[in-house]
Structures are given as structure tokens and as C-alpha cells.
């Protein structure tokens, strides 16, 4: 695992959870409307994440939900053979974030995770909601299986599983994982620490 990529994902996870907790009221109200409508509200949290990382954000960039970038990453508006006036094109993505309302749908989490695997970015994040299980561990192992037996080593991906807003003594409840082909790290909130999960045979 690339340590600098892992550390970057840890920073993103810390900011994401903190921002959601700092805006718990908006988060809870948005979630109460409907999962579909919640997608509209998620952009607030992505913008706050981008601000903390000193990045800018574009929503719905081609088929990616959100991309975060620096000003210098933009393709210039004029070249010798062309000029481009509408929209923004990027030549470097700092963070790509996919948001999935239903990890349990027929393609849901798998589609977003495989999409992230194929995307070139400094950091890759999947935020989603499952309905079938008491823990997101099974999702993490499942997504890791997509990374195995490849002829290349895919970048690690941060997966944040969120629950319907239930406030614990630590705030909103999230389960966070950094998933790589050779291991999975899980964030243990009570210890404020990342631990390696046991491999499932």
C-alpha cells in the first residue's frame, strides 16, 4: 500500500466525518426527506470538504459524481488548435467522490467501486448507504474482491458506510475503510485508530 495515498485518505475521512457532524441538523433533515433527495444535499458536504482541502469542486463531471481539483489542473481555455468557452476540463483530479444512495441495489456499490478503480485521481472515495446488514464489513470485503487477481495494483479506495442519522455519544455513526488489494484498514471510532481487518478465507 502506498503510504502517502493512505495518509491522504485518512485526512479525507477525518474531515468528512467532522463536517457531517458539524452540520448534523442539515444532514438529518436532508436524510429525512428521502434517499433520492439526499443526493441534492450531499453537495454541501462535498463543498465543505473541498474548502478544507483548499480545492475546488465540480459536480457531475462526465459520469463522476464529484471531482476536486486545483486551479492549475484546469485545461487552458485557448490552445493553438482550439478554444473552449463552455464548462471546465481537467487534466488532473485530486479527489474523486462517488455517492451511492443504495449500496444494495443491483449495481449500486459495485458499479461505483469499479468506476473508482478505473478513474485516475490522487484520492478515491465512495460514500454510501446499505440496508441489509448490521455492519459495513461485508461490503468492504466484497469490494476488495474486485481488486484481486488483476495484472496491476489498483489504488486504495476510502469507503465510508453511513447509517440513517442516529446520534451516538460520538455523533453520527459511520464505518470507514481503506480498501486495497492486499489489506483492509478499518477506522475504530472509540479508539480513534485504524486497524487491519482479518482476511476472510
Backbone as a printed PyTorch tensor [residue, N CA C, xyz], in Angstrom:
tensor([[[  0.8410,  -1.1860,   0.0000],
         [  0.0000,   0.0000,   0.0000],
         [  0.8810,   1.2430,   0.0000]],

        [[  0.5390,   2.2050,  -0.8130],
         [  1.2650,   3.4660,  -0.8820],
         [  0.9160,   4.3100,   0.3460]],

        [[  1.9260,   4.5540,   1.2100],
         [  1.6610,   5.2410,   2.4780],
         [  1.1290,   6.6570,   2.3070]],

        [[  1.6420,   7.3940,   1.3140],
         [  1.1590,   8.7690,   1.1310],
         [ -0.3140,   8.7710,   0.7050]],

        [[ -0.7140,   7.7980,  -0.0990],
         [ -2.1230,   7.7020,  -0.5110],
         [ -3.0010,   7.3230,   0.6780]],

        [[ -2.4940,   6.4210,   1.5160],
         [ -3.2400,   6.0140,   2.7080],
         [ -3.4440,   7.2090,   3.6350]],

        [[ -2.3750,   7.9610,   3.8680],
         [ -2.4620,   9.1270,   4.7610],
         [ -3.4330,  10.1660,   4.2080]],

        [[ -3.4310,  10.3610,   2.9110],
         [ -4.3640,  11.3110,   2.2840],
         [ -5.8090,  10.8600,   2.5130]],

        [[ -6.0680,   9.5710,   2.3660],
         [ -7.4200,   9.0500,   2.5810],
         [ -7.8430,   9.1980,   4.0400]],

        [[ -6.9120,   9.0240,   4.9600],
         [ -7.2270,   9.2000,   6.3870],
         [ -7.6270,  10.6420,   6.6810]],

        [[ -6.9340,  11.5820,   6.0740],
         [ -7.2590,  13.0060,   6.2530],
         [ -8.6590,  13.2930,   5.7110]],

        [[ -8.9550,  12.7610,   4.5320],
         [-10.2710,  12.9760,   3.9220],
         [-11.3690,  12.3910,   4.8020]],

        [[-11.1450,  11.2000,   5.3350],
         [-12.1360,  10.5650,   6.2050],
         [-12.3930,  11.4160,   7.4450]],

        [[-11.3340,  11.9080,   8.0520],
         [-11.4710,  12.7180,   9.2750],
         [-12.2790,  13.9860,   8.9850]],

        [[-11.9780,  14.6360,   7.8750],
         [-12.6960,  15.8690,   7.5160],
         [-14.1640,  15.5630,   7.2170]],

        [[-14.4170,  14.5010,   6.4480],
         [-15.7890,  14.1690,   6.0530],
         [-16.6680,  13.9210,   7.2820]],

        [[-16.1840,  13.0960,   8.1960],
         [-16.9690,  12.7670,   9.3930],
         [-17.1750,  14.0200,  10.2460]],

        [[-16.1370,  14.8200,  10.3960],
         [-16.2480,  16.0470,  11.2020],
         [-17.2430,  17.0270,  10.5830]],

        [[-17.1410,  17.2400,   9.2790],
         [-18.0380,  18.1770,   8.5920],
         [-19.4930,  17.7260,   8.7220]],

        [[-19.7460,  16.4450,   8.5380],
         [-21.1180,  15.9320,   8.6710],
         [-21.6370,  16.1340,  10.0930]],

        [[-20.7710,  15.8980,  11.0890],
         [-21.1830,  16.0930,  12.4790],
         [-21.3930,  17.5640,  12.8150]],

        [[-20.5700,  18.4370,  12.2390],
         [-20.7280,  19.8720,  12.4900],
         [-22.0150,  20.4140,  11.8760]],

        [[-22.5180,  19.7330,  10.8640],
         [-23.7540,  20.1470,  10.1900],
         [-24.8140,  19.0590,  10.3520]],

        [[-24.8770,  18.5140,  11.5630],
         [-25.7510,  17.3860,  11.8580],
         [-27.2200,  17.6990,  11.5730]],

        [[-27.6390,  18.9230,  11.8800],
         [-29.0430,  19.2880,  11.6830],
         [-29.4190,  19.2260,  10.2060]],

        [[-28.5870,  19.8310,   9.3400],
         [-28.8500,  19.7910,   7.8960],
         [-28.7940,  18.3570,   7.3800]],

        [[-27.8100,  17.6040,   7.8810],
         [-27.6360,  16.2060,   7.4740],
         [-28.8930,  15.4020,   7.7960]],

        [[-29.3780,  15.5390,   9.0450],
         [-30.5380,  14.7660,   9.4860],
         [-31.7970,  15.1720,   8.7240]],

        [[-31.9930,  16.4750,   8.5290],
         [-33.1630,  16.9520,   7.7700],
         [-33.1350,  16.4320,   6.3390]],

        [[-31.9650,  16.5160,   5.7220],
         [-31.8380,  16.0670,   4.3320],
         [-32.1260,  14.5820,   4.2140]],

        [[-31.6160,  13.7990,   5.1410],
         [-31.8090,  12.3540,   5.1010],
         [-33.2810,  11.9990,   5.3030]],

        [[-33.9850,  12.8180,   6.0960],
         [-35.3880,  12.5360,   6.4010],
         [-36.2950,  12.7380,   5.1940]],

        [[-35.8810,  13.5600,   4.2450],
         [-36.7130,  13.8240,   3.0650],
         [-36.8600,  12.5350,   2.2660]],

        [[-35.7810,  12.0540,   1.7120],
         [-35.7290,  10.7590,   1.0250],
         [-34.2970,  10.5330,   0.5880]],

        [[-33.9520,   9.2870,   0.3840],
         [-32.5850,   8.9790,  -0.0530],
         [-32.2900,   9.6560,  -1.3890]],

        [[-33.2800,   9.7000,  -2.2540],
         [-33.0710,  10.2950,  -3.5740],
         [-32.7990,  11.7980,  -3.4500]],

        [[-33.6130,  12.4610,  -2.6330],
         [-33.4250,  13.8980,  -2.4430],
         [-32.1340,  14.2030,  -1.6950]],

        [[-31.6650,  13.2530,  -0.8950],
         [-30.4440,  13.4850,  -0.1230],
         [-29.2580,  13.7580,  -1.0350]],

        [[-29.2800,  13.1970,  -2.2280],
         [-28.1970,  13.4280,  -3.1910],
         [-28.0030,  14.9190,  -3.4460]],

        [[-29.1060,  15.6650,  -3.4840],
         [-29.0060,  17.1080,  -3.7200],
         [-28.2590,  17.8010,  -2.5830]],

        [[-28.4720,  17.3090,  -1.3770],
         [-27.8690,  17.9490,  -0.2100],
         [-26.4060,  17.5580,  -0.0130]],

        [[-26.0090,  16.4260,  -0.5490],
         [-24.6530,  15.9320,  -0.3040],
         [-23.6120,  16.9040,  -0.8460]],

        [[-23.9860,  17.6910,  -1.8370],
         [-23.0360,  18.6470,  -2.4140],
         [-22.5510,  19.6550,  -1.3730]],

        [[-23.3850,  19.9830,  -0.3840],
         [-22.9530,  20.8820,   0.6980],
         [-21.7320,  20.3090,   1.4040]],

        [[-21.7910,  19.0240,   1.7270],
         [-20.6940,  18.3950,   2.4670],
         [-19.4510,  18.2550,   1.5930]],

        [[-19.6620,  18.0070,   0.3040],
         [-18.5220,  17.9120,  -0.6150],
         [-17.8490,  19.2780,  -0.7430]],

        [[-18.6440,  20.3360,  -0.8200],
         [-18.0690,  21.6850,  -0.9040],
         [-17.2750,  22.0300,   0.3510]],

        [[-17.7790,  21.6310,   1.5200],
         [-17.0590,  21.8810,   2.7730],
         [-15.7660,  21.0730,   2.8300]],

        [[-15.8210,  19.8320,   2.3340],
         [-14.6090,  19.0060,   2.2510],
         [-13.5840,  19.6850,   1.3540]],

        [[-14.0270,  20.1280,   0.1830],
         [-13.1280,  20.7900,  -0.7680],
         [-12.5010,  22.0370,  -0.1500]],

        [[-13.3090,  22.8020,   0.5570],
         [-12.8020,  24.0320,   1.1900],
         [-11.6900,  23.7090,   2.1840]],

        [[-11.8990,  22.6840,   2.9980],
         [-10.8810,  22.2930,   3.9910],
         [ -9.6030,  21.7990,   3.3220]],

        [[ -9.7540,  21.1610,   2.1680],
         [ -8.5880,  20.6510,   1.4370],
         [ -7.9820,  21.7140,   0.5190]],

        [[ -8.5950,  22.9200,   0.5300],
         [ -8.1560,  24.0260,  -0.3400],
         [ -8.2320,  23.6330,  -1.8200]],

        [[ -9.3530,  22.9810,  -2.1580],
         [ -9.6050,  22.5520,  -3.5250],
         [-10.9350,  23.1230,  -4.0010]],

        [[-11.1510,  23.0460,  -5.2930],
         [-12.4260,  23.4300,  -5.8830],
         [-13.1570,  22.1550,  -6.2900]],

        [[-14.4470,  22.2840,  -6.5230],
         [-15.2420,  21.0890,  -6.8120],
         [-16.1220,  21.3050,  -8.0410]],

        [[-16.2690,  20.2370,  -8.8120],
         [-17.2310,  20.1890,  -9.9190],
         [-18.1230,  18.9780,  -9.6690]],

        [[-19.4370,  19.1860,  -9.7010],
         [-20.3810,  18.0840,  -9.5850],
         [-20.7540,  17.5620, -10.9590]],

        [[-21.0270,  16.2680, -11.0360],
         [-21.4210,  15.6360, -12.2990],
         [-20.4140,  15.9280, -13.4040]],

        [[-19.1750,  15.6140, -13.1330],
         [-18.1170,  15.7950, -14.1360],
         [-18.0700,  14.5380, -14.9950]],

        [[-18.5840,  14.6520, -16.1970],
         [-18.8190,  13.4910, -17.0540],
         [-19.6460,  12.5000, -16.2400]],

        [[-19.1810,  11.3110, -15.9660],
         [-20.0190,  10.3750, -15.2100],
         [-19.5610,  10.2290, -13.7630]],

        [[-18.7330,  11.1450, -13.2840],
         [-18.2800,  11.1220, -11.8890],
         [-19.1580,  12.0620, -11.0600]],

        [[-19.5340,  11.6330,  -9.8600],
         [-20.4110,  12.4680,  -9.0350],
         [-19.7540,  13.7930,  -8.6630]],

        [[-18.5390,  13.7300,  -8.1200],
         [-17.8220,  14.9430,  -7.7300],
         [-16.3320,  14.7680,  -7.9840]],

        [[-15.6990,  15.8130,  -8.5050],
         [-14.2390,  15.8260,  -8.6120],
         [-13.7270,  17.0930,  -7.9360]],

        [[-12.6260,  16.9570,  -7.2110],
         [-11.9920,  18.0780,  -6.5350],
         [-10.6580,  18.3320,  -7.2130]],

        [[-10.3390,  19.6000,  -7.4070],
         [ -9.1590,  19.9440,  -8.2000],
         [ -8.5820,  21.2780,  -7.7430]],

        [[ -7.3810,  21.5850,  -8.2280],
         [ -6.7650,  22.8960,  -8.0310],
         [ -6.9220,  23.6920,  -9.3240]],

        [[ -6.8430,  25.0000,  -9.2000],
         [ -6.9780,  25.8810, -10.3690],
         [ -6.0120,  25.4770, -11.4800]],

        [[ -4.8020,  25.0940, -11.0900],
         [ -3.7700,  24.7360, -12.0720],
         [ -4.0960,  23.4460, -12.8300]],

        [[ -5.0880,  22.6910, -12.3490],
         [ -5.4680,  21.4340, -13.0010],
         [ -6.3910,  21.6350, -14.1970]],

        [[ -6.9150,  22.8520, -14.3540],
         [ -7.8310,  23.1320, -15.4650],
         [ -7.0840,  23.1730, -16.7920]],

        [[ -7.7170,  22.6510, -17.8240],
         [ -7.1870,  22.7900, -19.1830],
         [ -7.3530,  24.2550, -19.5760]],

        [[ -6.3100,  24.8900, -20.1210],
         [ -6.4380,  26.2980, -20.5230],
         [ -7.5650,  26.4720, -21.5440]],

        [[ -8.1840,  27.6390, -21.5340],
         [ -9.3080,  27.8860, -22.4380],
         [ -8.8890,  28.0050, -23.8930]],

        [[ -7.6390,  28.3670, -24.1550],
         [ -7.2300,  28.5340, -25.5440],
         [ -5.9320,  27.7990, -25.8270]],

        [[ -5.9450,  27.0710, -26.9170],
         [ -4.7430,  26.4090, -27.4030],
         [ -4.5030,  26.8690, -28.8340]],

        [[ -3.4810,  26.3420, -29.4560],
         [ -3.1790,  26.7510, -30.8370],
         [ -4.2190,  26.2300, -31.8200]],

        [[ -4.7930,  25.0740, -31.5210],
         [ -5.7220,  24.4680, -32.4770],
         [ -7.1780,  24.5180, -32.0310]],

        [[ -7.4490,  25.1120, -30.8840],
         [ -8.8230,  25.1000, -30.3860],
         [ -9.0070,  26.1820, -29.3300]],

        [[-10.2560,  26.5160, -29.0700],
         [-10.5580,  27.2900, -27.8760],
         [-11.8640,  26.7730, -27.3030]],

        [[-11.9380,  26.7860, -26.0130],
         [-13.0180,  26.1440, -25.2880],
         [-13.6210,  27.1700, -24.3390]],

        [[-14.8980,  27.4650, -24.5140],
         [-15.5190,  28.5240, -23.7150],
         [-16.5410,  28.0060, -22.7020]],

        [[-17.0820,  26.8300, -22.9220],
         [-18.1430,  26.3400, -22.0470],
         [-17.6360,  25.2390, -21.1270]],

        [[-17.9020,  25.3890, -19.8400],
         [-17.5540,  24.3490, -18.8870],
         [-16.0760,  24.3170, -18.5470]],

        [[-15.7110,  23.3260, -17.7690],
         [-14.3270,  23.1380, -17.3470],
         [-13.8520,  21.7460, -17.7270]],

        [[-12.6380,  21.6630, -18.2050],
         [-11.9970,  20.3850, -18.4680],
         [-10.7970,  20.2850, -17.5490]],

        [[-10.5490,  19.1010, -17.0790],
         [ -9.4470,  18.9020, -16.1390],
         [ -8.3620,  18.0290, -16.7380]],

        [[ -7.1400,  18.2650, -16.3080],
         [ -6.0320,  17.3850, -16.6960],
         [ -5.4650,  16.6590, -15.4880]],

        [[ -6.0130,  16.9420, -14.3070],
         [ -5.5820,  16.2790, -13.0760],
         [ -6.7420,  16.3330, -12.0880]],

        [[ -7.0720,  15.1960, -11.4930],
         [ -8.1120,  15.1390, -10.4610],
         [ -7.4310,  14.8310,  -9.1330]],

        [[ -7.6740,  15.6780,  -8.1360],
         [ -7.0690,  15.4730,  -6.8060],
         [ -7.8740,  14.4650,  -5.9860]],

        [[ -9.1990,  14.6250,  -5.9850],
         [-10.0760,  13.7020,  -5.2560],
         [-11.3000,  13.4380,  -6.1200]],

        [[-11.6790,  12.1750,  -6.2310],
         [-12.9480,  11.8360,  -6.8760],
         [-13.8200,  11.1870,  -5.8090]],

        [[-15.0830,  11.6330,  -5.7400],
         [-16.0010,  11.1070,  -4.7330],
         [-17.2740,  10.6360,  -5.4160]],

        [[-17.5980,   9.3780,  -5.1760],
         [-18.8550,   8.8100,  -5.6700],
         [-19.7940,   8.6590,  -4.4780]],

        [[-21.0530,   9.0310,  -4.6790],
         [-22.0640,   8.9610,  -3.6220],
         [-23.1620,   8.0190,  -4.0920]],

        [[-23.4080,   6.9550,  -3.3190],
         [-24.3880,   5.9450,  -3.7280],
         [-25.4810,   5.8220,  -2.6700]],

        [[-26.7140,   6.1570,  -3.0750],
         [-27.8440,   6.0960,  -2.1450],
         [-28.2000,   4.6790,  -1.7260]],

        [[-27.9770,   3.7140,  -2.5940],
         [-28.3630,   2.3380,  -2.2780],
         [-27.2590,   1.3700,  -2.6770]],

        [[-26.4340,   1.0200,  -1.7020],
         [-25.3560,   0.0660,  -1.9700],
         [-25.9010,  -1.3140,  -2.3020]],

        [[-27.1510,  -1.5670,  -1.9140],
         [-27.7370,  -2.8960,  -2.0950],
         [-28.4730,  -3.0690,  -3.4160]],

        [[-28.5500,  -2.0310,  -4.2240],
         [-29.2650,  -2.1660,  -5.4970],
         [-28.4780,  -3.0840,  -6.4310]],

        [[-29.0690,  -3.4130,  -7.5610],
         [-28.4650,  -4.4090,  -8.4510],
         [-27.0540,  -4.0490,  -8.8930]],

        [[-26.7550,  -2.7720,  -9.0250],
         [-25.3940,  -2.3960,  -9.4190],
         [-24.7400,  -1.4680,  -8.4130]],

        [[-25.5190,  -0.7170,  -7.6780],
         [-25.1030,   0.2510,  -6.6740],
         [-23.6360,   0.3650,  -6.3310]],

        [[-23.2500,  -0.2790,  -5.2390],
         [-21.8880,  -0.1670,  -4.7470],
         [-20.8500,  -0.7370,  -5.6890]],

        [[-21.1570,  -1.8620,  -6.3180],
         [-20.2030,  -2.4780,  -7.2500],
         [-19.8860,  -1.5440,  -8.4100]],

        [[-20.9240,  -0.9350,  -8.9580],
         [-20.7400,  -0.0410, -10.0990],
         [-19.8440,   1.1300,  -9.7100]],

        [[-20.1420,   1.7490,  -8.5640],
         [-19.3690,   2.9150,  -8.1340],
         [-17.9330,   2.5310,  -7.7870]],

        [[-17.7530,   1.3990,  -7.1200],
         [-16.4090,   0.9810,  -6.7230],
         [-15.5540,   0.6580,  -7.9470]],

        [[-16.1260,  -0.0770,  -8.8970],
         [-15.3560,  -0.4130, -10.1020],
         [-15.0600,   0.8460, -10.9170]],

        [[-15.9880,   1.7910, -10.9090],
         [-15.7730,   3.0670, -11.5910],
         [-14.5770,   3.7980, -10.9700]],

        [[-14.5190,   3.8020,  -9.6410],
         [-13.3880,   4.4350,  -8.9540],
         [-12.0740,   3.7340,  -9.2870]],

        [[-12.1030,   2.4160,  -9.3780],
         [-10.8790,   1.6700,  -9.7020],
         [-10.3040,   2.1050, -11.0450]],

        [[-11.1750,   2.4410, -11.9860],
         [-10.7380,   2.7890, -13.3400],
         [-10.4240,   4.2740, -13.5190]],

        [[-10.7090,   5.0650, -12.5010],
         [-10.5060,   6.5130, -12.5840],
         [ -9.1260,   6.8830, -12.0500]],

        [[ -8.4550,   7.7880, -12.7440],
         [ -7.1510,   8.2660, -12.2950],
         [ -7.3530,   9.5050, -11.4330]],

        [[ -6.9560,   9.4040, -10.1630],
         [ -7.0740,  10.5260,  -9.2260],
         [ -6.1100,  10.2900,  -8.0740]],

        [[ -5.7490,  11.3730,  -7.3900],
         [ -4.8540,  11.2410,  -6.2390],
         [ -5.5230,  10.5060,  -5.0880]],

        [[ -6.8360,  10.6760,  -4.9390],
         [ -7.5810,  10.0160,  -3.8630],
         [ -8.9680,   9.6580,  -4.3750]],

        [[ -9.4590,   8.4900,  -3.9480],
         [-10.7440,   7.9850,  -4.4260],
         [-11.6170,   7.6340,  -3.2240]],

        [[-12.8860,   8.0770,  -3.2770],
         [-13.7760,   7.9290,  -2.1250],
         [-15.1550,   7.4550,  -2.5830]],

        [[-15.6990,   6.4700,  -1.8550],
         [-17.0800,   6.0310,  -2.0420],
         [-17.8170,   6.2450,  -0.7240]],

        [[-18.8980,   7.0210,  -0.7750],
         [-19.7700,   7.2270,   0.3810],
         [-21.1090,   6.6120,   0.0250]],

        [[-21.6410,   5.7570,   0.9020],
         [-22.9020,   5.1130,   0.5570],
         [-23.6610,   4.6010,   1.7560]],

        [[-24.8460,   4.0610,   1.4550],
         [-25.7760,   3.6210,   2.4810],
         [-26.2800,   2.2290,   2.1250]],

        [[-26.1500,   1.3130,   3.0610],
         [-26.6580,  -0.0370,   2.8700],
         [-27.8590,  -0.2600,   3.7690]],

        [[-28.6430,  -1.2820,   3.4550],
         [-29.8560,  -1.5430,   4.2320],
         [-29.9240,  -2.9580,   4.7850]],

        [[-29.0620,  -3.8460,   4.3180],
         [-29.2600,  -5.2610,   4.6210],
         [-28.5110,  -5.7800,   5.8440]],

        [[-27.4400,  -5.1310,   6.2530],
         [-26.5790,  -5.7360,   7.2690],
         [-26.3270,  -4.7870,   8.4340]],

        [[-25.8770,  -5.3460,   9.5600],
         [-25.6110,  -4.5560,  10.7630],
         [-24.2590,  -3.8700,  10.7230]],

        [[-23.4240,  -4.2560,   9.7800],
         [-22.0840,  -3.6830,   9.6820],
         [-21.7210,  -3.5660,   8.2070]],

        [[-20.8110,  -2.6530,   7.9190],
         [-20.3490,  -2.4960,   6.5390],
         [-19.1370,  -3.3740,   6.2310]],

        [[-18.7300,  -4.2100,   7.1820],
         [-17.5710,  -5.0820,   6.9510],
         [-17.7570,  -5.9400,   5.7000]],

        [[-18.9450,  -6.5080,   5.5480],
         [-19.2000,  -7.3970,   4.4140],
         [-19.0510,  -6.6540,   3.0890]],

        [[-19.5160,  -5.4120,   3.0350],
         [-19.3550,  -4.5990,   1.8270],
         [-17.8650,  -4.3860,   1.5330]],

        [[-17.1050,  -4.0840,   2.5870],
         [-15.6690,  -3.8270,   2.4020],
         [-14.9720,  -5.0560,   1.8180]],

        [[-15.2630,  -6.2280,   2.3700],
         [-14.6580,  -7.4600,   1.8400],
         [-15.1080,  -7.7110,   0.3990]],

        [[-16.3870,  -7.4610,   0.1480],
         [-16.9270,  -7.6580,  -1.1960],
         [-16.2360,  -6.7450,  -2.2110]],

        [[-16.0830,  -5.4700,  -1.8520],
         [-15.4330,  -4.5270,  -2.7630],
         [-13.9680,  -4.8840,  -2.9650]],

        [[-13.3260,  -5.3620,  -1.9050],
         [-11.9220,  -5.7520,  -2.0480],
         [-11.7700,  -6.8850,  -3.0620]],

        [[-12.7620,  -7.7700,  -3.1380],
         [-12.6760,  -8.8960,  -4.0760],
         [-12.5620,  -8.4090,  -5.5240]],

        [[-13.0670,  -7.2060,  -5.8140],
         [-12.9500,  -6.6490,  -7.1650],
         [-11.5080,  -6.2800,  -7.5030]],

        [[-10.6840,  -6.0860,  -6.4750],
         [ -9.2990,  -5.6450,  -6.6800],
         [ -8.3230,  -6.8090,  -6.8230]],

        [[ -8.7840,  -8.0080,  -6.5500],
         [ -7.8730,  -9.1560,  -6.5290],
         [ -7.7260,  -9.7890,  -7.9080]],

        [[ -6.6170, -10.5080,  -8.0770],
         [ -6.3210, -11.2520,  -9.3080],
         [ -6.2960, -10.3650, -10.5510]],

        [[ -5.7440,  -9.1780, -10.4000],
         [ -5.5800,  -8.2690, -11.5340],
         [ -4.1150,  -8.2360, -11.9350]],

        [[ -3.8370,  -7.7820, -13.1520],
         [ -2.4420,  -7.7000, -13.5930],
         [ -1.8360,  -6.3320, -13.2700]],

        [[ -2.5080,  -5.5810, -12.4100],
         [ -1.9610,  -4.3040, -11.9270],
         [ -2.4210,  -4.1280, -10.4820]],

        [[ -1.8130,  -3.2110,  -9.7730],
         [ -2.1690,  -2.9680,  -8.3790],
         [ -3.0200,  -1.7000,  -8.2880]],

        [[ -4.3270,  -1.8450,  -8.0680],
         [ -5.1870,  -0.6620,  -8.0270],
         [ -4.9030,   0.2120,  -6.8040]],

        [[ -5.1780,   1.5070,  -6.9490],
         [ -5.0170,   2.4330,  -5.8280],
         [ -5.9980,   2.0860,  -4.7120]],

        [[ -5.6270,   2.3880,  -3.4610],
         [ -6.5760,   2.1790,  -2.3620],
         [ -7.7710,   3.1210,  -2.5000]],

        [[ -8.8970,   2.6840,  -1.9650],
         [-10.1340,   3.4720,  -2.0260],
         [-10.7010,   3.6030,  -0.6170]],

        [[-11.0980,   4.8170,  -0.2640],
         [-11.7590,   5.0640,   1.0170],
         [-13.2500,   4.7990,   0.8420]],

        [[-13.7860,   3.9070,   1.6650],
         [-15.2180,   3.6000,   1.6540],
         [-15.7980,   4.0250,   2.9990]],

        [[-16.7930,   4.9140,   2.9480],
         [-17.4750,   5.3590,   4.1650],
         [-18.9250,   4.9040,   4.0830]],

        [[-19.2770,   3.9560,   4.9480],
         [-20.6570,   3.4910,   5.0440],
         [-21.3710,   4.3190,   6.1000]],

        [[-22.4960,   4.9040,   5.7260],
         [-23.2220,   5.7730,   6.6470],
         [-24.5480,   5.1230,   7.0220]],

        [[-24.9970,   5.4170,   8.2250],
         [-26.2630,   4.9010,   8.7240],
         [-27.2870,   6.0230,   8.7870]],

        [[-28.5650,   5.6410,   8.7770],
         [-29.6070,   6.6400,   8.9790],
         [-29.2310,   7.4280,  10.2210]],

        [[-29.3300,   8.7620,  10.1680],
         [-28.8210,   9.5740,  11.2700],
         [-29.2690,   9.1120,  12.6510]],

        [[-28.3760,   8.4370,  13.3310],
         [-28.5600,   8.0290,  14.7080],
         [-27.4090,   8.6490,  15.4660]],

        [[-27.7100,   9.4240,  16.4490],
         [-26.6510,  10.1440,  17.1410],
         [-26.1680,   9.3210,  18.3240]],

        [[-24.8930,   8.9760,  18.3120],
         [-24.2750,   8.2820,  19.4390],
         [-23.5650,   9.3280,  20.2820]],

        [[-22.8710,   8.8870,  21.3280],
         [-22.1290,   9.8510,  22.1510],
         [-21.0050,  10.4900,  21.3550]],

        [[-20.6250,   9.8820,  20.2390],
         [-19.5600,  10.4250,  19.3920],
         [-20.1160,  11.1670,  18.1810]],

        [[-21.4400,  11.2890,  18.0700],
         [-22.0300,  11.9660,  16.9230],
         [-22.6850,  10.9820,  15.9700]],

        [[-22.7820,  11.3540,  14.7080],
         [-23.3720,  10.4820,  13.6930],
         [-22.5350,   9.2130,  13.5610]],

        [[-23.1740,   8.1400,  13.1080],
         [-22.4790,   6.8510,  13.0350],
         [-22.0380,   6.5660,  11.6020]],

        [[-20.7540,   6.3300,  11.4550],
         [-20.1390,   5.9980,  10.1750],
         [-19.2420,   4.7810,  10.3890]],

        [[-19.0450,   4.0010,   9.3450],
         [-17.9950,   2.9750,   9.3500],
         [-17.1010,   3.2640,   8.1530]],

        [[-15.8120,   3.3850,   8.4150],
         [-14.8710,   3.7960,   7.3690],
         [-13.8100,   2.7340,   7.1480]],

        [[-13.4670,   2.5390,   5.8710],
         [-12.4920,   1.5170,   5.4800],
         [-11.5730,   2.0850,   4.4000]],

        [[-10.3250,   1.7160,   4.4680],
         [ -9.4130,   1.9580,   3.3520],
         [ -9.1480,   0.5900,   2.7500]],

        [[ -9.5980,   0.4260,   1.5170],
         [ -9.5800,  -0.8890,   0.8740],
         [ -8.4920,  -0.9360,  -0.1880]],

        [[ -7.6270,  -1.9240,  -0.0680],
         [ -6.5980,  -2.1900,  -1.0740],
         [ -6.6370,  -3.6760,  -1.3940]],

        [[ -5.9510,  -4.0700,  -2.4490],
         [ -5.9830,  -5.4730,  -2.8710],
         [ -5.4210,  -6.3960,  -1.7990]],

        [[ -4.4060,  -5.9290,  -1.0590],
         [ -3.7400,  -6.8160,  -0.1010],
         [ -4.2040,  -6.6580,   1.3410]],

        [[ -4.9710,  -5.6020,   1.6580],
         [ -5.4910,  -5.4700,   3.0170],
         [ -6.5820,  -4.4160,   3.1000]],

        [[ -7.3140,  -4.4890,   4.2140],
         [ -8.3550,  -3.5060,   4.5100],
         [ -8.0630,  -2.9160,   5.8820]],

        [[ -8.0500,  -1.5950,   5.9520],
         [ -7.9370,  -0.9070,   7.2340],
         [ -9.3220,  -0.3930,   7.6120]],

        [[ -9.6920,  -0.5810,   8.8810],
         [-10.9840,  -0.0890,   9.3660],
         [-10.7380,   0.9260,  10.4740]],

        [[-11.4820,   2.0230,  10.4130],
         [-11.3530,   3.0480,  11.4480],
         [-12.2050,   2.6580,  12.6480]],

        [[-11.5690,   2.6120,  13.8180],
         [-12.2720,   2.3040,  15.0640],
         [-12.4650,   3.6180,  15.8090]],

        [[-13.6880,   4.1010,  15.7900],
         [-14.0130,   5.4210,  16.3250],
         [-13.6480,   5.5550,  17.8030]],

        [[-14.0050,   4.5640,  18.5900],
         [-13.8050,   4.6500,  20.0380],
         [-12.3260,   4.7580,  20.4120]],

        [[-11.4550,   4.1660,  19.5750],
         [-10.0070,   4.2280,  19.8160],
         [ -9.3290,   5.3170,  18.9940]],

        [[-10.0780,   5.9420,  18.0830],
         [ -9.5160,   6.9230,  17.1510],
         [ -8.2790,   6.3400,  16.4680]],

        [[ -8.4780,   5.1580,  15.8680],
         [ -7.3420,   4.4330,  15.2980],
         [ -7.7980,   3.5710,  14.1140]],

        [[ -6.8730,   3.3350,  13.1880],
         [ -7.1200,   2.4420,  12.0590],
         [ -6.4950,   1.0860,  12.3650]],

        [[ -7.2490,   0.0050,  12.1490],
         [ -6.7210,  -1.3400,  12.3860],
         [ -6.8940,  -2.1790,  11.1230]],

        [[ -5.9920,  -3.1220,  10.9420],
         [ -6.0940,  -4.0130,   9.7890],
         [ -7.1030,  -5.1090,  10.0810]],

        [[ -8.0290,  -5.3170,   9.1540],
         [ -9.0390,  -6.3570,   9.3290],
         [ -8.4530,  -7.7110,   8.9660]],

        [[ -8.9750,  -8.7440,   9.5910],
         [ -8.5290, -10.0990,   9.2870],
         [ -9.0130, -10.4850,   7.9040]],

        [[ -8.1760, -11.2290,   7.2180],
         [ -8.5420, -11.6700,   5.8730],
         [ -9.5770, -12.7730,   5.9560]],

        [[-10.6040, -12.6700,   5.1200],
         [-11.6410, -13.6970,   5.0670],
         [-11.2260, -14.7330,   4.0450]],

        [[-11.2560, -15.9930,   4.4410],
         [-10.8390, -17.0730,   3.5360],
         [-12.0530, -17.6350,   2.8290]]])
